[in-house]
Amino acid sequence: MLTCKQFLRELNAYLEKTLDPQELAELHRHVSECPNCFVVCDTTEKTLRVFKGMECQPVPQGIQARLMTAIEKRMKEKGKCGCSGEATQH
């Protein structure tokens, strides 16, 4: 019997149908029987459909700078960043 944790680990492969038929059938059986995993799977599938149909938009410069500053600050606090703490352009 497949657990919810196992199903969630394979959710991407399930949605992209990159597993062999037996694995797909097992995951399909689980999602058909488990209301929680059904909701997660259905919502993820719908979200992916919406985003795949959208055109990429650039992040406004001011927001990008604030985001990079926040990320660098957080990484520095955790001791994992060797940067100066200033926002950089990527």
N, C-alpha and C positions, 0 to 999 in steps of 0.2 A: 504494500500500500504506500503510495506516494504522500509525503508530508507537504504542508503548505510551504515550508522553507525550501524544500527541494523544487517545488513548482516554481517559486519565485526566482530561484537560481537559474532556471531554464526558460524564464518568461521570454527573454529576447529571442532565443533560438526557436521557441514555440511560435511566436508571432511571425518570425521570418521563415518559418517552416524549413529550417536547415537541419533538422534531426531526421533520423531514419523513421520509417513508418510506424514501427513498434513503439518507439519513444514518443512520437507525436500522438499516437492513440492513447498511451498511458497518461500523458499530460492533458489531453482532451477529456478523458474520462474524469480526471481529478477536477478540472475546471467546471465540468458539467455537474459534478456532485457537491462542490464546495462553493457556497454563496459568496464567501469572502474573496476567494481567489477569482471567482467570476467577475466580481465588481472591479478588482484590481486589473484584471486582464482586459475587460471591456473598456474601462476608462483609459488605460494605456493605449489600446488599439485606436480608440477614437482620437486621443490626443496626438498620436503619431500621424494619423490621417490629416488632421488639421495643419500640423506643422510642416508636413511634407509638401503641402500645397501652397505654402507661403514663400514669398521671396525674401531672401536674407536682407536685413537692414543694418546699416552701420550703427554702432553705438555712438551717441553724441559725445563729442570730445570732453565736455565737462564731466559727464557721468563716467566716462572711461578713466579719466584721471582720478576721480574720487574712488572708484572701484579699485584701481591699482594701488592707490595709497592705503586703502583699508586692508587689502590682501597683504601687502608688504608689511604693514604694521602687525597684523595677526601672525604672520610667519616669523617676524622678528621676536615677538613676544614668546613664541614657542621655541625660539633658538634655532630655527631651520633656514634662515635667510641670511645670506651674506651681502645683501644689498644695502644701499644707503638710506632707504626709507622714502626716497623721492619717487613719485610716479614716473614711469617710463613709457615711451611710445612703443607699441608692438605692432 
